[in-house]
Amino acid sequence: MLIELYGLHGRGVATACKILADACASSNFHVQAMVKEDDEGYKSAFIKFDNVLADKTFQGPDFIIFMDDIDIKSKSLKEKSIVVHNSKQRIENALYKKKKIKSHYVDAFSISLKPNIVMLGALSKLCSKISATSVKAVLKNYKISAQDFEEGYRGVK
């Protein structure tokens, strides 16, 4: 399973990556994670986890989470991937239809100034391999309230 988190610098992409990687590791998955920043002020974080990590590449995410109301990297999605947008409405485009990509959304900015935690809640609801209980335990360890996580979990459409 490969997840990409994508957003503007300062939106908590790196923090969300660490939380998610820790939650997956606590669920006994093998985990690889990496964060990179581009020249335009965007950050990408990749979290790969599974029972065995045979492939060491970070290509073709199963999920991509947009922390901001942007959609510039969807070309990297493989068929039948799932995207989650921080948006007031569902984002649809021709590429999504062509690749049979499922599009979901949650208006994270109306819930919190920390969209990363809200978006982790949405991801946890949509990805059965990510335990909400494990994520909440990691949030507690980081002294971060789970309220935004729960709002994202309930609010994703």
KAPE-V890489 format. One record per residue. N is the residue number from 1. RES is the residue in one small letter. PSI is psi in whole degrees, -180 to 180 (NA if undefined). OMEGA is omega in radians with two decimals (* if undefined). NEAR is the number of other ideal C-beta (glycine too) atoms within 10 Angstrom. Layout:
# KAPE-V890489
N RES PSI OMEGA NEAR
N RES PSI OMEGA NEAR
This chain:
# KAPE-V890489
1 m 130 3.11 15
2 l 129 3.12 20
3 i 136 3.03 26
4 e 130 3.02 25
5 l 136 -3.05 30
6 y 132 3.12 24
7 g 175 3.09 25
8 l 151 3.07 14
9 h 135 3.11 12
10 g 0 -3.14 10
11 r 1 3.08 22
12 g 22 -3.13 22
13 v -47 -3.11 26
14 a -40 3.11 19
15 t -45 3.11 18
16 a -38 3.11 27
17 c -47 -3.13 23
18 k -44 3.13 16
19 i -47 -3.11 23
20 l -42 3.11 27
21 a -43 3.12 22
22 d -40 3.13 19
23 a -42 3.12 26
24 c -42 3.11 26
25 a -38 3.14 15
26 s -16 3.05 16
27 s 15 3.07 16
28 n 28 3.00 9
29 f 152 2.92 21
30 h 138 -3.00 13
31 v 139 2.93 17
32 q 139 3.12 17
33 a 148 3.14 20
34 m 145 3.09 12
35 v 137 3.06 16
36 k 152 -3.13 12
37 e 138 3.11 13
38 d 178 -3.08 9
39 d -11 -3.08 5
40 e 9 3.09 8
41 g 13 3.10 10
42 y 151 3.05 19
43 k 144 2.98 21
44 s 140 3.03 20
45 a 138 -3.14 27
46 f 131 3.08 21
47 i 117 3.10 28
48 k 130 3.13 23
49 f 148 3.09 22
50 d 177 3.09 15
51 n -35 3.07 8
52 v 133 3.11 7
53 l 92 -3.12 13
54 a -36 -3.08 6
55 d 129 -3.09 12
56 k 6 -3.11 7
57 t 162 3.10 9
58 f 57 -3.10 18
59 q 145 3.08 10
60 g 65 -3.11 13
61 p 147 3.04 24
62 d -33 3.09 16
63 f 142 2.95 21
64 i 130 -3.07 23
65 i 119 3.12 29
66 f 112 -3.12 25
67 m -21 3.13 27
68 d 169 -3.14 17
69 d 68 -3.10 17
70 i 159 3.10 16
71 d 76 -3.09 17
72 i -6 -3.06 9
73 k 11 -3.03 15
74 s -17 3.12 19
75 k -20 -3.13 7
76 s -4 -3.11 14
77 l 142 3.06 20
78 k 169 -3.14 12
79 e 142 3.09 9
80 k 24 3.03 10
81 s 173 3.10 21
82 i 132 3.06 18
83 v 147 3.05 24
84 v 121 -3.12 28
85 h 143 2.93 24
86 n 94 -2.99 25
87 s 160 3.09 20
88 k -11 -3.12 11
89 q 163 3.13 10
90 r 138 3.08 12
91 i 123 3.09 17
92 e 145 3.03 10
93 n 171 -3.06 11
94 a -37 3.14 7
95 l -41 3.11 12
96 y -44 3.14 18
97 k -44 -3.12 10
98 k -42 -3.10 9
99 k 7 3.13 14
100 k 44 -3.13 9
101 i 133 3.10 19
102 k 130 -3.12 12
103 s 128 3.08 19
104 h 166 3.12 19
105 y 157 2.97 20
106 v 138 -3.14 27
107 d 79 -3.03 19
108 a -34 -3.12 32
109 f -25 3.09 16
110 s -15 -3.13 12
111 i -40 -2.98 21
112 s 158 2.99 17
113 l -6 3.11 9
114 k 81 -3.08 20
115 p -23 -3.09 28
116 n -41 -3.10 27
117 i -39 3.08 26
118 v -45 -3.11 30
119 m -32 3.04 30
120 l -36 3.06 32
121 g -45 3.11 27
122 a -45 3.13 25
123 l -44 -3.11 27
124 s -36 3.11 24
125 k -37 -3.06 18
126 l -23 -3.10 17
127 c 107 -3.05 16
128 s -20 -3.14 7
129 k -16 -3.12 14
130 i 114 -3.11 22
131 s 122 3.08 16
132 a -37 3.13 17
133 t -42 3.12 11
134 s -43 3.13 20
135 v -44 3.14 25
136 k -37 3.11 20
137 a -41 3.11 15
138 v -42 3.09 22
139 l -42 3.12 21
140 k -42 3.11 11
141 n -34 3.12 12
142 y 3 -3.11 11
143 k 41 3.09 6
144 i 130 3.13 17
145 s 142 3.11 13
146 a 0 -3.09 18
147 q -47 3.13 14
148 d -39 3.09 22
149 f -49 -3.12 27
150 e -38 3.10 17
151 e -41 3.08 20
152 g -39 3.12 27
153 y -45 -3.12 21
154 r -29 -2.97 12
155 g -10 -3.08 17
156 v 137 -3.13 20
157 k NA * 12
